[in-house]
Amino acid sequence: MVVSKEIHLVKRPEGMPVNSDFAMVEATLNAPADGEVLVRNIYMSVDPAMRPAMTNGQTKLDRAMEGSAIGQVAASNHPDFPEGSYVLHRAGFREYHLSDGKDLSVIVPEGESLTTHLHVLGMTGLTAYGGMLVTGELKENENVFVSAAAGAVGSVAVQIAKIKNCRTIGSCGSDEKVDYLTNELGLDGAFNYKTQSIARSLHELLPEGIDVYFENVGGAHLDAAMGQMRALGRVPVCGMISAYNTKGARSEGVTTLSNMIYNRVTMKGFVVYEFFDMRDQFLADMRQWIAEGKMKYQETIMQGVENAPNAMIGLLQGENSGKMLVQIGPETE
């Protein structure tokens, strides 16, 4: 048996979550029976999309929360998951996970950090890749705007646009992130939406308009961007961060949707599982881009499962640079 600390949601948040909405609980797990695997979690991901589920009931109260995680097999009675192998799964927010193997995927790093399989080589990277290239139908030399461009998904999306030789700009929430986007990632422009007008910034940085707006925020961002869309422009809708702390995840109203008619703009939502059949090509492209220095990333890592709620709150307040992660245990034991 093993004692595992885990994070439970004990109260549905109203607005921005607070620490009292969560509790740390100790659970006792049995040794794996035939066909079972005991996974010791190492890293877990914290993502904005977790927030609406806390309010709408998808995240159950008084049980361990869920989130993507990477762990190492500590004990195994399953032939497909030998002890010491690394696995990806959805049972984060806890130190140990007892599994029948159905929710586990083996990962074999090829020299890269384990953590990259939770962002640039994982779900967030695939989200940006499919959302930009498939849903957004990105073409060479287009004009691209990405909101929340310094986040885990946005930072990959802008770099894909630059790889495709597009004039690319992004919004973010601090001057430090503006500096990172322009000087480190090589964007053609970036602005701090907290201190600058979104509409004016778009006019100044993309005076000829936007072909692809990769939407992460909604509300005022969508309102401003829609007014700048070019004919036959595309808006792949990845997220609505501005609305995640409001009741019913309702964003601010958009007043410029009439521009969709005259400019024949397409706005389409997407989810990452649409692109699972592209995973091999995605990994090949991303590994090549990383090796060539065309794809860079940042990580914000908090320590200890007890800090998972702080990581979630910090993410929603924009305190992270790049991917927000929690390190639950050492990489090897």
C-alpha positions in Angstrom: 0.0 0.0 0.0 1.0 3.6 -0.5 -0.3 6.9 0.9 -1.0 9.5 -1.8 -1.7 13.2 -1.3 -4.4 14.5 -3.7 -6.2 17.7 -4.4 -10.0 17.8 -4.1 -12.4 20.5 -5.2 -14.6 21.0 -2.1 -16.5 24.2 -3.2 -17.5 25.5 -6.6 -15.7 28.7 -7.3 -17.5 32.0 -7.7 -15.4 34.1 -10.0 -11.7 33.7 -9.4 -11.0 30.5 -7.5 -9.5 30.8 -4.0 -7.5 28.4 -1.9 -10.5 27.5 0.3 -12.2 26.0 -2.8 -9.7 23.2 -2.6 -8.5 20.7 0.0 -5.5 18.3 0.2 -6.6 14.8 1.2 -4.6 11.6 1.9 -5.7 8.5 0.1 -4.4 4.9 0.6 -3.8 2.9 -2.5 -3.4 -0.9 -2.7 -0.5 -2.6 -4.5 -1.4 -3.2 -8.1 -3.4 -6.4 -8.7 -3.1 -8.5 -11.9 -3.4 -6.1 -14.9 -2.9 -3.0 -12.8 -0.2 -0.4 -12.7 0.9 2.0 -9.9 2.2 5.3 -11.3 4.2 7.8 -9.3 3.4 11.2 -10.7 6.3 13.5 -11.6 4.8 16.5 -13.4 1.2 17.7 -13.9 -0.3 20.3 -16.2 -2.6 23.2 -15.2 -4.7 24.6 -18.1 -7.3 27.4 -18.4 -9.9 24.9 -19.8 -10.0 23.3 -16.3 -11.7 26.4 -14.9 -15.3 26.1 -16.5 -15.5 22.5 -15.4 -15.1 23.5 -11.8 -18.4 25.5 -12.0 -20.5 23.5 -14.5 -20.2 20.2 -12.5 -17.8 18.3 -14.8 -15.3 18.4 -12.0 -16.8 16.4 -9.2 -16.7 17.7 -5.6 -14.8 15.8 -2.9 -12.7 13.6 -5.1 -9.3 13.9 -6.8 -9.3 16.4 -9.6 -8.1 15.5 -13.1 -5.4 16.9 -15.3 -2.7 15.8 -17.7 0.3 14.3 -15.9 3.5 12.4 -16.6 4.5 9.7 -14.2 6.9 6.8 -13.8 5.6 3.2 -13.3 6.5 2.4 -9.7 5.0 -1.1 -9.7 3.4 -3.1 -12.4 1.4 -6.3 -13.0 0.7 -5.3 -16.6 2.8 -6.5 -19.5 2.5 -3.2 -21.5 3.8 -1.0 -18.7 7.1 -2.2 -17.2 8.5 -0.7 -14.0 10.5 2.5 -14.7 8.7 3.4 -17.9 7.2 6.9 -18.3 3.5 7.3 -19.0 1.1 10.1 -19.8 -2.4 10.1 -18.4 -5.2 12.4 -17.0 -5.0 11.6 -13.3 -3.0 14.6 -12.2 -3.6 16.5 -8.9 -2.3 13.5 -6.9 1.0 11.9 -6.0 0.1 8.3 -7.1 -2.3 6.8 -9.6 -3.5 3.2 -9.6 -4.6 2.3 -13.2 -5.8 -0.7 -15.2 -3.7 0.7 -18.1 -6.5 1.8 -20.2 -5.8 5.5 -19.5 -2.0 5.3 -19.9 0.2 6.1 -22.9 3.9 5.2 -22.8 6.2 8.1 -23.8 9.8 7.6 -24.9 11.7 10.9 -24.7 14.2 11.4 -27.5 16.6 13.6 -25.6 14.0 16.2 -24.8 12.8 17.2 -21.3 10.0 15.1 -19.9 8.1 18.3 -19.3 7.8 19.1 -23.0 5.3 16.2 -23.4 2.9 18.3 -21.3 3.2 21.3 -23.6 5.1 21.8 -26.8 5.2 18.1 -27.6 1.9 17.4 -25.9 -1.7 18.6 -26.0 -1.0 22.3 -26.0 1.4 22.0 -28.9 -1.0 19.8 -30.8 -3.8 22.3 -30.1 -1.8 25.1 -31.6 -0.6 23.0 -34.5 -4.0 21.7 -35.6 -5.8 24.9 -34.7 -3.5 27.0 -36.8 -2.8 24.7 -39.8 -6.1 22.8 -40.1 -8.9 24.9 -38.6 -7.1 28.2 -39.4 -6.0 26.9 -42.8 -2.8 29.0 -42.5 -1.0 29.9 -45.7 2.4 31.3 -46.3 2.9 35.1 -46.0 -0.4 35.9 -44.3 -1.2 38.4 -41.6 -1.7 36.6 -38.2 -2.9 37.8 -34.8 -2.7 35.5 -31.7 -4.2 36.6 -28.4 -2.7 35.3 -25.1 0.4 34.9 -27.3 2.8 34.3 -24.4 0.8 31.4 -23.0 1.4 27.7 -23.6 -0.8 27.4 -26.7 -0.4 30.9 -28.0 3.4 30.9 -27.9 3.4 27.8 -30.1 0.8 29.2 -32.5 2.8 32.4 -33.1 6.0 30.4 -33.8 4.2 28.2 -36.3 3.0 31.4 -38.1 6.5 32.7 -38.2 7.8 29.4 -39.6 5.2 29.9 -42.4 6.7 33.3 -43.1 3.6 35.2 -41.8 3.6 38.7 -40.5 2.7 37.8 -36.9 1.6 39.9 -33.9 0.4 38.9 -30.4 -1.3 40.3 -27.3 -0.2 39.5 -23.7 -0.6 40.9 -20.2 2.7 42.4 -19.3 5.6 44.4 -20.8 8.0 41.6 -19.9 5.9 39.2 -22.1 5.9 41.8 -24.9 9.7 41.8 -24.7 9.8 38.0 -24.8 7.5 37.8 -27.8 9.3 40.4 -29.9 13.0 39.8 -28.9 13.0 36.1 -28.1 10.3 34.6 -30.4 10.8 37.2 -33.2 7.3 38.4 -33.6 6.7 41.4 -35.8 4.9 43.2 -33.0 3.2 42.6 -29.6 1.3 44.7 -27.2 0.2 44.7 -23.5 -3.6 44.6 -23.7 -3.8 45.8 -20.1 -2.2 49.2 -20.9 -2.8 49.6 -24.6 -5.9 49.8 -26.8 -6.5 46.5 -28.5 -8.2 48.0 -31.6 -5.6 50.8 -31.9 -2.7 48.3 -31.5 -4.2 46.0 -34.2 -4.5 49.0 -36.6 -0.9 50.1 -36.0 0.7 46.6 -36.1 -1.3 45.1 -38.9 -2.6 48.1 -40.9 -3.5 45.9 -43.9 -5.8 43.7 -41.7 -5.8 40.1 -40.3 -6.0 36.9 -42.3 -6.0 34.6 -39.3 -6.9 35.5 -35.8 -6.1 32.6 -33.4 -8.6 33.2 -30.6 -7.7 32.4 -27.0 -9.4 35.2 -25.1 -12.8 36.4 -26.5 -14.7 39.5 -25.4 -12.9 42.7 -26.3 -10.2 40.9 -28.2 -12.7 39.3 -30.5 -14.6 42.5 -30.9 -11.4 44.4 -32.0 -10.1 41.6 -34.2 -13.3 41.0 -36.1 -13.3 44.7 -37.2 -9.8 44.1 -38.6 -10.4 40.8 -40.5 -9.6 40.8 -44.2 -11.7 39.2 -46.9 -11.9 35.4 -46.5 -10.2 35.6 -43.1 -10.4 32.8 -40.6 -10.9 32.8 -36.8 -10.0 29.4 -35.2 -11.5 29.6 -31.7 -9.3 27.9 -29.2 -10.5 29.4 -25.9 -12.3 32.2 -24.1 -10.1 33.0 -21.2 -11.8 36.3 -20.5 -15.0 34.5 -19.7 -13.8 31.5 -17.6 -14.4 33.1 -14.2 -17.9 34.4 -15.1 -21.2 32.6 -14.5 -21.9 30.3 -17.5 -18.5 31.3 -19.0 -20.2 34.2 -20.7 -17.9 36.7 -22.4 -18.4 40.4 -23.2 -20.6 41.1 -26.2 -19.1 41.4 -29.7 -20.4 44.3 -31.7 -18.5 43.7 -35.0 -19.9 40.4 -36.2 -21.5 42.1 -39.2 -18.0 42.2 -40.7 -18.2 38.4 -41.0 -20.8 38.9 -43.7 -19.1 41.5 -46.0 -15.6 40.0 -45.6 -16.9 36.4 -45.7 -15.0 35.5 -42.5 -15.1 32.0 -41.1 -15.1 31.5 -37.3 -14.9 27.9 -36.2 -14.3 26.3 -32.8 -12.1 23.2 -32.4 -10.9 20.8 -29.8 -7.6 18.9 -29.7 -8.9 15.4 -30.2 -9.8 16.3 -33.8 -6.0 16.2 -34.5 -5.0 12.9 -32.8 -4.6 11.2 -36.2 -1.9 13.9 -37.0 0.2 13.1 -33.9 3.1 11.4 -35.7 3.5 14.2 -38.2 3.1 16.8 -35.4 5.9 15.2 -33.3 8.2 14.9 -36.3 7.6 18.6 -37.2 7.9 19.9 -33.7 11.1 17.9 -32.9 12.7 19.2 -36.1 11.6 22.8 -35.4 13.0 22.6 -31.8 16.3 21.2 -33.1 16.6 24.0 -35.7 15.9 26.6 -33.0 12.6 27.6 -34.7 10.4 26.5 -31.7 11.2 27.8 -28.3 9.3 27.5 -25.0 9.0 28.7 -21.5 7.9 26.9 -18.3 6.6 28.1 -15.0 7.0 25.2 -12.5 5.6 25.2 -9.0 6.8 22.5 -6.5 4.6 20.0 -4.7 1.1 18.7 -5.2 0.0 21.0 -2.4 0.7 24.0 -4.7 -1.6 22.8 -7.5 -4.4 25.2 -6.4 -1.9 28.1 -6.4 -0.8 27.1 -9.8 -4.4 27.2 -11.1 -5.1 30.6 -9.5 -1.8 32.0 -10.8 -2.5 30.8 -14.3 -5.9 32.5 -14.3 -4.3 35.7 -13.1 -1.6 35.5 -15.8 1.3 34.9 -13.5 2.8 32.2 -15.7 5.3 32.6 -18.5 4.6 29.8 -21.0 3.4 26.5 -19.7 2.2 26.3 -16.0 3.3 23.0 -14.5 3.5 21.5 -11.0 6.4 19.1 -10.1 5.0 16.5 -7.9 8.0 14.3 -7.4 11.6 13.6 -8.7 12.1 12.4 -12.3 13.7 9.2 -11.1 13.6 7.2 -7.9 
